[in-house]
Amino acid sequence: MRSIPEYDLDGVTWHKSSYSGGSGGDCLEVTHDLPTLIPVRDSKHPHGPKLIFTAPAWSAFVNEVRS
């Protein structure tokens, strides 16, 4: 069984996506406070689960979404 590390995200600064509208709909937030990891969360559920991407995986994800 593989162990999944826990990351302390209490002190990070979250940034809402510039594509999020003002209506409070689907909003994604990321933090750039960790140099090699990109944590992502749903702004409607800030205490819910977070996805943790490596920087290269996040770049690949963003590039794929853009195309």
N, CA, C and O atoms as CSV, one atom per row, in Angstrom:
chain,resi,resn,atom,element,x,y,z
A,1,MET,N,N,0.849,-1.182,0.000
A,1,MET,CA,C,0.000,0.000,0.000
A,1,MET,C,C,0.891,1.240,0.000
A,1,MET,O,O,1.872,1.311,0.741
A,2,ARG,N,N,0.545,2.202,-0.826
A,2,ARG,CA,C,1.339,3.417,-0.953
A,2,ARG,C,C,0.835,4.471,0.016
A,2,ARG,O,O,-0.371,4.682,0.140
A,3,SER,N,N,1.759,5.134,0.703
A,3,SER,CA,C,1.403,6.198,1.640
A,3,SER,C,C,1.285,7.526,0.895
A,3,SER,O,O,2.162,7.883,0.108
A,4,ILE,N,N,0.211,8.246,1.145
A,4,ILE,CA,C,0.010,9.563,0.532
A,4,ILE,C,C,0.347,10.616,1.584
A,4,ILE,O,O,-0.271,10.643,2.649
A,5,PRO,N,N,1.320,11.483,1.300
A,5,PRO,CA,C,1.722,12.469,2.305
A,5,PRO,C,C,0.645,13.531,2.545
A,5,PRO,O,O,-0.128,13.870,1.648
A,6,GLU,N,N,0.616,14.031,3.746
A,6,GLU,CA,C,-0.257,15.147,4.111
A,6,GLU,C,C,0.559,16.434,3.993
A,6,GLU,O,O,1.733,16.452,4.364
A,7,TYR,N,N,-0.033,17.491,3.493
A,7,TYR,CA,C,0.648,18.772,3.375
A,7,TYR,C,C,-0.083,19.784,4.240
A,7,TYR,O,O,-1.312,19.838,4.240
A,8,ASP,N,N,0.674,20.584,4.976
A,8,ASP,CA,C,0.099,21.630,5.810
A,8,ASP,C,C,-0.183,22.838,4.923
A,8,ASP,O,O,0.741,23.523,4.486
A,9,LEU,N,N,-1.458,23.094,4.658
A,9,LEU,CA,C,-1.855,24.194,3.784
A,9,LEU,C,C,-2.530,25.319,4.561
A,9,LEU,O,O,-3.155,26.196,3.965
A,10,ASP,N,N,-2.407,25.297,5.908
A,10,ASP,CA,C,-3.079,26.308,6.730
A,10,ASP,C,C,-2.585,27.725,6.475
A,10,ASP,O,O,-3.381,28.662,6.527
A,11,GLY,N,N,-1.308,27.908,6.203
A,11,GLY,CA,C,-0.769,29.262,6.071
A,11,GLY,C,C,-0.623,29.759,4.651
A,11,GLY,O,O,-0.053,30.828,4.429
A,12,VAL,N,N,-1.130,29.002,3.675
A,12,VAL,CA,C,-0.937,29.410,2.287
A,12,VAL,C,C,-1.982,30.447,1.872
A,12,VAL,O,O,-3.034,30.575,2.497
A,13,THR,N,N,-1.670,31.178,0.811
A,13,THR,CA,C,-2.585,32.166,0.249
A,13,THR,C,C,-3.202,31.580,-1.012
A,13,THR,O,O,-2.499,31.218,-1.956
A,14,TRP,N,N,-4.526,31.492,-1.012
A,14,TRP,CA,C,-5.247,30.931,-2.152
A,14,TRP,C,C,-5.629,32.043,-3.117
A,14,TRP,O,O,-5.970,33.149,-2.697
A,15,HIS,N,N,-5.572,31.745,-4.417
A,15,HIS,CA,C,-5.923,32.702,-5.468
A,15,HIS,C,C,-7.008,32.098,-6.345
A,15,HIS,O,O,-6.865,30.984,-6.848
A,16,LYS,N,N,-8.090,32.839,-6.523
A,16,LYS,CA,C,-9.196,32.368,-7.363
A,16,LYS,C,C,-8.812,32.525,-8.833
A,16,LYS,O,O,-8.145,33.488,-9.212
A,17,SER,N,N,-9.230,31.594,-9.634
A,17,SER,CA,C,-8.955,31.634,-11.057
A,17,SER,C,C,-9.500,32.920,-11.676
A,17,SER,O,O,-10.581,33.387,-11.318
A,18,SER,N,N,-8.741,33.479,-12.602
A,18,SER,CA,C,-9.200,34.687,-13.298
A,18,SER,C,C,-10.386,34.382,-14.211
A,18,SER,O,O,-11.055,35.306,-14.674
A,19,TYR,N,N,-10.657,33.110,-14.477
A,19,TYR,CA,C,-11.787,32.720,-15.303
A,19,TYR,C,C,-13.064,32.547,-14.490
A,19,TYR,O,O,-14.129,32.305,-15.058
A,20,SER,N,N,-12.972,32.668,-13.174
A,20,SER,CA,C,-14.149,32.531,-12.322
A,20,SER,C,C,-14.998,33.792,-12.434
A,20,SER,O,O,-14.482,34.906,-12.352
A,21,GLY,N,N,-16.268,33.614,-12.617
A,21,GLY,CA,C,-17.175,34.755,-12.715
A,21,GLY,C,C,-17.566,35.269,-11.342
A,21,GLY,O,O,-17.246,34.642,-10.332
A,22,GLY,N,N,-18.239,36.374,-11.292
A,22,GLY,CA,C,-18.681,36.966,-10.043
A,22,GLY,C,C,-19.955,36.354,-9.497
A,22,GLY,O,O,-20.433,36.770,-8.441
A,23,SER,N,N,-20.519,35.371,-10.196
A,23,SER,CA,C,-21.794,34.800,-9.780
A,23,SER,C,C,-21.655,33.717,-8.716
A,23,SER,O,O,-22.661,33.202,-8.228
A,24,GLY,N,N,-20.418,33.364,-8.348
A,24,GLY,CA,C,-20.216,32.341,-7.328
A,24,GLY,C,C,-20.389,30.931,-7.851
A,24,GLY,O,O,-20.630,30.005,-7.077
A,25,GLY,N,N,-20.269,30.760,-9.160
A,25,GLY,CA,C,-20.417,29.441,-9.770
A,25,GLY,C,C,-19.192,28.579,-9.560
A,25,GLY,O,O,-18.650,28.498,-8.457
A,26,ASP,N,N,-18.767,27.943,-10.620
A,26,ASP,CA,C,-17.620,27.042,-10.553
A,26,ASP,C,C,-16.334,27.850,-10.384
A,26,ASP,O,O,-15.917,28.562,-11.297
A,27,CYS,N,N,-15.716,27.736,-9.222
A,27,CYS,CA,C,-14.517,28.515,-8.936
A,27,CYS,C,C,-13.393,27.607,-8.462
A,27,CYS,O,O,-13.572,26.785,-7.564
A,28,LEU,N,N,-12.257,27.769,-9.072
A,28,LEU,CA,C,-11.071,27.015,-8.737
A,28,LEU,C,C,-10.084,27.958,-8.074
A,28,LEU,O,O,-9.919,29.096,-8.513
A,29,GLU,N,N,-9.427,27.493,-7.021
A,29,GLU,CA,C,-8.397,28.285,-6.360
A,29,GLU,C,C,-7.112,27.477,-6.314
A,29,GLU,O,O,-7.135,26.261,-6.127
A,30,VAL,N,N,-5.990,28.170,-6.487
A,30,VAL,CA,C,-4.679,27.546,-6.394
A,30,VAL,C,C,-3.809,28.375,-5.464
A,30,VAL,O,O,-4.099,29.540,-5.193
A,31,THR,N,N,-2.748,27.762,-4.984
A,31,THR,CA,C,-1.750,28.504,-4.230
A,31,THR,C,C,-0.396,28.243,-4.859
A,31,THR,O,O,-0.109,27.131,-5.301
A,32,HIS,N,N,0.424,29.260,-4.896
A,32,HIS,CA,C,1.774,29.152,-5.446
A,32,HIS,C,C,2.807,29.269,-4.327
A,32,HIS,O,O,3.971,29.578,-4.583
A,33,ASP,N,N,2.385,29.023,-3.096
A,33,ASP,CA,C,3.276,29.165,-1.944
A,33,ASP,C,C,4.251,27.997,-1.786
A,33,ASP,O,O,5.222,28.103,-1.037
A,34,LEU,N,N,4.003,26.894,-2.478
A,34,LEU,CA,C,4.902,25.741,-2.416
A,34,LEU,C,C,5.630,25.657,-3.753
A,34,LEU,O,O,4.980,25.494,-4.785
A,35,PRO,N,N,6.953,25.762,-3.768
A,35,PRO,CA,C,7.678,25.915,-5.034
A,35,PRO,C,C,7.566,24.740,-6.010
A,35,PRO,O,O,7.599,24.957,-7.221
A,36,THR,N,N,7.437,23.521,-5.527
A,36,THR,CA,C,7.414,22.377,-6.444
A,36,THR,C,C,6.047,21.719,-6.542
A,36,THR,O,O,5.870,20.774,-7.311
A,37,LEU,N,N,5.074,22.208,-5.772
A,37,LEU,CA,C,3.732,21.626,-5.772
A,37,LEU,C,C,2.685,22.694,-6.000
A,37,LEU,O,O,2.865,23.843,-5.597
A,38,ILE,N,N,1.589,22.320,-6.646
A,38,ILE,CA,C,0.486,23.241,-6.899
A,38,ILE,C,C,-0.779,22.639,-6.281
A,38,ILE,O,O,-1.422,21.790,-6.899
A,39,PRO,N,N,-1.141,23.071,-5.064
A,39,PRO,CA,C,-2.410,22.625,-4.475
A,39,PRO,C,C,-3.586,23.355,-5.133
A,39,PRO,O,O,-3.494,24.545,-5.438
A,40,VAL,N,N,-4.680,22.639,-5.348
A,40,VAL,CA,C,-5.874,23.175,-6.000
A,40,VAL,C,C,-7.081,22.794,-5.148
A,40,VAL,O,O,-7.155,21.686,-4.618
A,41,ARG,N,N,-8.034,23.734,-5.023
A,41,ARG,CA,C,-9.250,23.431,-4.260
A,41,ARG,C,C,-10.460,24.091,-4.911
A,41,ARG,O,O,-10.327,24.971,-5.761
A,42,ASP,N,N,-11.626,23.653,-4.498
A,42,ASP,CA,C,-12.903,24.224,-4.922
A,42,ASP,C,C,-13.208,25.372,-3.964
A,42,ASP,O,O,-13.302,25.153,-2.756
A,43,SER,N,N,-13.363,26.580,-4.476
A,43,SER,CA,C,-13.584,27.738,-3.597
A,43,SER,C,C,-14.911,27.656,-2.841
A,43,SER,O,O,-15.070,28.301,-1.804
A,44,LYS,N,N,-15.860,26.873,-3.346
A,44,LYS,CA,C,-17.142,26.727,-2.646
A,44,LYS,C,C,-17.018,25.796,-1.443
A,44,LYS,O,O,-17.874,25.799,-0.558
A,45,HIS,N,N,-15.944,24.994,-1.414
A,45,HIS,CA,C,-15.705,24.039,-0.329
A,45,HIS,C,C,-14.251,24.161,0.139
A,45,HIS,O,O,-13.479,23.212,-0.001
A,46,PRO,N,N,-13.869,25.318,0.691
A,46,PRO,CA,C,-12.460,25.545,1.026
A,46,PRO,C,C,-11.887,24.575,2.058
A,46,PRO,O,O,-10.669,24.407,2.128
A,47,HIS,N,N,-12.727,23.943,2.849
A,47,HIS,CA,C,-12.227,22.984,3.843
A,47,HIS,C,C,-12.319,21.553,3.342
A,47,HIS,O,O,-11.995,20.609,4.062
A,48,GLY,N,N,-12.764,21.401,2.101
A,48,GLY,CA,C,-12.882,20.078,1.498
A,48,GLY,C,C,-11.542,19.585,0.987
A,48,GLY,O,O,-10.504,20.173,1.292
A,49,PRO,N,N,-11.558,18.512,0.214
A,49,PRO,CA,C,-10.310,17.938,-0.281
A,49,PRO,C,C,-9.600,18.861,-1.260
A,49,PRO,O,O,-10.218,19.689,-1.928
A,50,LYS,N,N,-8.308,18.697,-1.323
A,50,LYS,CA,C,-7.476,19.445,-2.256
A,50,LYS,C,C,-6.763,18.459,-3.166
A,50,LYS,O,O,-6.444,17.342,-2.760
A,51,LEU,N,N,-6.518,18.876,-4.387
A,51,LEU,CA,C,-5.680,18.111,-5.304
A,51,LEU,C,C,-4.289,18.721,-5.258
A,51,LEU,O,O,-4.143,19.943,-5.239
A,52,ILE,N,N,-3.272,17.877,-5.241
A,52,ILE,CA,C,-1.896,18.363,-5.210
A,52,ILE,C,C,-1.212,17.899,-6.491
A,52,ILE,O,O,-1.035,16.701,-6.709
A,53,PHE,N,N,-0.827,18.854,-7.336
A,53,PHE,CA,C,-0.128,18.567,-8.578
A,53,PHE,C,C,1.348,18.879,-8.418
A,53,PHE,O,O,1.708,19.791,-7.673
A,54,THR,N,N,2.208,18.138,-9.104
A,54,THR,CA,C,3.585,18.599,-9.240
A,54,THR,C,C,3.550,19.760,-10.227
A,54,THR,O,O,2.598,19.881,-10.997
A,55,ALA,N,N,4.561,20.604,-10.218
A,55,ALA,CA,C,4.574,21.744,-11.133
A,55,ALA,C,C,4.494,21.305,-12.599
A,55,ALA,O,O,3.730,21.903,-13.357
A,56,PRO,N,N,5.258,20.275,-13.035
A,56,PRO,CA,C,5.124,19.846,-14.434
A,56,PRO,C,C,3.741,19.270,-14.758
A,56,PRO,O,O,3.224,19.495,-15.853
A,57,ALA,N,N,3.143,18.540,-13.833
A,57,ALA,CA,C,1.808,17.985,-14.070
A,57,ALA,C,C,0.771,19.098,-14.171
A,57,ALA,O,O,-0.134,19.021,-15.001
A,58,TRP,N,N,0.888,20.128,-13.342
A,58,TRP,CA,C,-0.035,21.265,-13.401
A,58,TRP,C,C,0.093,21.987,-14.740
A,58,TRP,O,O,-0.913,22.335,-15.358
A,59,SER,N,N,1.322,22.212,-15.189
A,59,SER,CA,C,1.544,22.866,-16.487
A,59,SER,C,C,0.924,22.049,-17.621
A,59,SER,O,O,0.288,22.602,-18.518
A,60,ALA,N,N,1.112,20.739,-17.573
A,60,ALA,CA,C,0.524,19.877,-18.605
A,60,ALA,C,C,-0.992,19.945,-18.567
A,60,ALA,O,O,-1.633,19.994,-19.617
A,61,PHE,N,N,-1.579,19.948,-17.369
A,61,PHE,CA,C,-3.032,20.034,-17.217
A,61,PHE,C,C,-3.559,21.350,-17.791
A,61,PHE,O,O,-4.520,21.351,-18.560
A,62,VAL,N,N,-2.938,22.456,-17.423
A,62,VAL,CA,C,-3.371,23.771,-17.900
A,62,VAL,C,C,-3.237,23.860,-19.412
A,62,VAL,O,O,-4.134,24.367,-20.086
A,63,ASN,N,N,-2.124,23.370,-19.952
A,63,ASN,CA,C,-1.938,23.409,-21.412
A,63,ASN,C,C,-2.995,22.575,-22.129
A,63,ASN,O,O,-3.478,22.975,-23.189
A,64,GLU,N,N,-3.357,21.436,-21.574
A,64,GLU,CA,C,-4.375,20.589,-22.189
A,64,GLU,C,C,-5.754,21.252,-22.138
A,64,GLU,O,O,-6.519,21.167,-23.098
A,65,VAL,N,N,-6.067,21.906,-21.030
A,65,VAL,CA,C,-7.363,22.600,-20.900
A,65,VAL,C,C,-7.441,23.749,-21.908
A,65,VAL,O,O,-8.495,23.990,-22.497
A,66,ARG,N,N,-6.337,24.449,-22.102
A,66,ARG,CA,C,-6.315,25.580,-23.031
A,66,ARG,C,C,-6.506,25.139,-24.475
A,66,ARG,O,O,-7.046,25.895,-25.282
A,67,SER,N,N,-6.073,23.928,-24.814
A,67,SER,CA,C,-6.124,23.491,-26.223
A,67,SER,C,C,-7.407,22.809,-26.610
A,67,SER,O,O,-7.567,22.399,-27.760
